[in-house]
Amino acid sequence: MKIYLDTNFLKEAAKKKIDYQEEIGNLMNQGYELLVPETAIKELKKLSKGRGKENLAASLALKILSKNKLKIVKTKKIPDDFLKENINPEDLVASMDSQLLKIIKNKKITIGKNKKIKVN
């Protein structure tokens, strides 16, 4: 199974200091692979420029990604479009984007108010 992580999920996990790799691993009862669209990394790089909380969260998300060495999926499409068009029914999407999550029929991974990752 593939689990695709989008920009805002990575940023939110960094902001809340959540080890998404470990928490997702604890939730899954089968083999999986974490993937990140290449354009999500580009979005994080763009967002990391500046001095606000969101900028710092994006910068931290990039540092965590470089340590975790997740598989990068090559694409020119923005992450939302890539996810809408390229995921298989058995794949999961990790996102905090409510509009994207409404469109995608797959199971979703989100971060709850209690800073816990959950599968919906």
C-alpha positions in Angstrom: 0.0 0.0 0.0 1.1 3.5 -0.7 0.6 6.5 1.6 0.9 9.9 0.0 1.8 12.8 2.2 0.8 16.3 1.0 2.3 19.7 1.9 -0.1 20.7 4.6 0.1 17.4 6.4 3.9 17.6 6.5 3.8 21.2 7.7 1.2 20.5 10.4 3.1 17.4 11.7 6.2 19.6 11.9 4.3 22.4 13.7 2.9 20.0 16.2 6.1 18.0 16.6 4.6 14.7 15.5 6.7 11.9 14.3 4.4 10.9 11.5 6.6 8.1 10.4 6.4 6.3 13.7 2.7 7.1 14.3 1.7 5.9 10.8 3.8 2.8 11.4 1.9 2.1 14.6 -1.5 2.4 12.8 -0.7 0.1 9.9 -1.2 -3.7 10.1 0.3 -4.3 6.7 3.3 -3.2 4.6 3.2 0.4 3.3 5.4 3.0 1.6 5.4 6.7 2.4 5.6 8.9 -0.7 5.7 12.6 -1.3 4.9 14.4 -4.6 8.0 16.3 -5.8 5.8 19.5 -6.1 4.9 19.2 -2.3 8.6 19.7 -1.6 8.8 22.6 -3.9 5.8 24.2 -2.1 7.5 23.6 1.3 10.7 25.3 0.0 8.6 28.3 -1.2 6.7 28.5 2.1 9.9 28.2 4.1 11.1 31.6 3.0 10.2 34.2 5.6 9.9 34.5 9.3 6.4 33.6 10.4 5.2 30.4 12.1 4.0 28.9 8.9 7.4 29.6 7.3 9.2 27.9 10.3 6.9 24.9 10.1 7.6 24.5 6.4 11.4 24.8 7.0 11.2 22.2 9.8 9.1 19.9 7.6 11.9 20.0 4.9 14.5 19.1 7.5 12.4 16.2 8.7 11.9 15.0 5.1 15.6 15.0 4.5 16.2 12.9 7.6 13.4 10.4 6.8 14.4 9.9 3.2 11.0 9.2 1.9 10.3 8.2 -1.7 9.8 11.3 -3.9 7.3 10.9 -6.7 8.2 12.9 -9.8 5.4 15.1 -11.1 4.9 18.6 -12.5 1.3 18.8 -11.2 0.5 20.5 -8.0 0.1 18.0 -5.2 -3.7 18.2 -5.0 -4.1 17.6 -8.7 -1.5 14.8 -8.6 -3.4 13.1 -5.8 -6.8 13.4 -7.4 -5.6 11.9 -10.6 -2.9 9.3 -9.7 -3.8 7.3 -6.6 -5.2 3.8 -6.6 -8.2 2.8 -4.5 -6.1 1.0 -2.0 -3.8 3.9 -1.4 -4.1 6.4 1.5 -3.7 10.2 1.5 -2.3 12.0 4.5 -3.7 15.6 4.3 -5.2 18.4 6.4 -6.8 19.9 3.3 -10.6 19.5 3.9 -11.5 20.2 0.3 -9.1 17.7 -1.0 -10.3 15.1 1.5 -13.9 15.6 0.4 -13.0 14.9 -3.2 -10.8 11.8 -2.6 -12.7 8.7 -1.9 -9.7 6.8 -0.5 -9.0 6.4 3.2 -7.4 9.4 4.7 -4.8 10.1 7.4 -5.2 13.3 9.4 -3.9 14.8 12.6 -6.5 15.2 15.3 -6.8 18.0 17.9 -5.1 15.7 20.4 -2.0 15.7 18.1 -2.6 12.1 17.2 -2.6 10.7 13.7 -5.8 8.9 12.7 -7.1 7.0 9.7 -10.6 7.9 8.5 
